[in-house]
């Protein structure tokens, strides 16, 4: 098994490709395992500080239950592995 080139699979219901299962994606948010228990229900921004950054989406080597956008882990900033990457995005034209 290995990573797949961008766009190898069909888009999800929102028209987005590769949102889960290729590599864990680093997110800007700080990680707090209890954050969503008391966060705003609309557009939560995550905690303002922390020791770990959020990783989402699961990797090709992960357990099936973790291969979804809503599943998140906390990782030490600067940590790298074959199973972690990041997503570049831009505003639609």
C-alpha positions as CSV (number, residue, x, y, z in Angstrom):
1,X,0.0,0.0,0.0
2,X,1.1,3.6,-0.6
3,X,-0.2,7.1,-1.1
4,X,-2.3,7.8,-4.2
5,X,-1.9,10.7,-6.7
6,X,-4.2,13.7,-6.2
7,X,-7.6,13.1,-7.8
8,X,-7.3,9.3,-8.0
9,X,-10.7,8.7,-6.5
10,X,-14.1,10.2,-7.2
11,X,-15.1,13.4,-5.3
12,X,-17.2,13.3,-2.1
13,X,-20.8,14.7,-2.0
14,X,-19.3,18.2,-1.6
15,X,-17.2,17.8,-4.8
16,X,-14.0,17.6,-2.8
17,X,-11.3,15.0,-3.6
18,X,-8.9,13.2,-1.3
19,X,-10.3,14.3,2.0
20,X,-9.5,11.1,3.8
21,X,-7.4,8.0,3.7
22,X,-4.2,9.2,1.8
23,X,-2.2,10.8,4.6
24,X,-3.0,12.5,7.9
25,X,-3.3,16.2,7.2
26,X,-1.8,18.8,9.5
27,X,-4.4,21.5,10.4
28,X,-3.8,25.0,11.8
29,X,-6.0,24.3,14.9
30,X,-4.5,23.5,18.2
31,X,-5.7,20.1,19.6
32,X,-7.8,19.7,22.7
33,X,-9.6,16.4,23.1
34,X,-12.5,18.1,25.0
35,X,-12.8,21.3,22.8
36,X,-16.0,20.3,20.9
37,X,-17.9,19.5,24.1
38,X,-18.2,23.3,24.7
39,X,-17.4,24.9,21.4
40,X,-19.6,27.1,19.3
41,X,-21.8,24.9,17.1
42,X,-21.2,27.1,14.0
43,X,-17.6,27.5,12.7
44,X,-15.6,26.5,15.8
45,X,-12.1,27.9,15.6
46,X,-10.4,25.6,18.0
47,X,-8.5,26.5,21.1
48,X,-6.3,29.6,20.9
49,X,-3.2,27.8,22.3
50,X,-1.9,24.3,22.9
51,X,1.0,21.9,22.7
52,X,-0.3,19.8,19.8
53,X,-1.7,20.6,16.3
54,X,-4.7,18.8,14.8
55,X,-4.2,16.0,12.3
56,X,-7.3,14.9,10.3
57,X,-8.4,12.4,7.6
58,X,-6.4,9.2,8.4
59,X,-3.7,7.7,6.3
60,X,-3.5,4.8,3.9
61,X,-2.0,2.7,6.7
62,X,-4.7,3.5,9.3
63,X,-7.6,1.8,10.8
64,X,-10.9,2.1,8.7
65,X,-12.7,3.8,11.7
66,X,-10.2,6.6,11.5
67,X,-10.5,7.2,7.7
68,X,-12.9,10.2,7.9
69,X,-12.6,13.9,8.0
70,X,-14.2,14.3,11.4
71,X,-11.7,12.0,13.2
72,X,-8.7,14.0,14.6
73,X,-5.5,13.4,16.5
74,X,-3.1,15.7,18.1
75,X,0.5,15.8,17.0
76,X,3.6,17.7,18.1
77,X,4.4,20.5,15.6
78,X,7.4,19.6,13.6
79,X,6.9,15.8,13.7
80,X,7.1,14.2,10.3
81,X,6.4,10.7,8.9
82,X,5.4,9.0,5.7
83,X,1.8,9.1,6.9
84,X,1.4,12.8,7.5
85,X,1.2,15.7,5.0
86,X,-0.7,18.9,4.4
87,X,-3.2,20.3,2.0
88,X,-2.7,23.4,-0.1
89,X,-5.9,25.3,-1.0
90,X,-7.0,28.5,-2.6
91,X,-10.1,30.5,-3.1
92,X,-12.2,29.4,-6.0
93,X,-12.2,31.7,-9.0
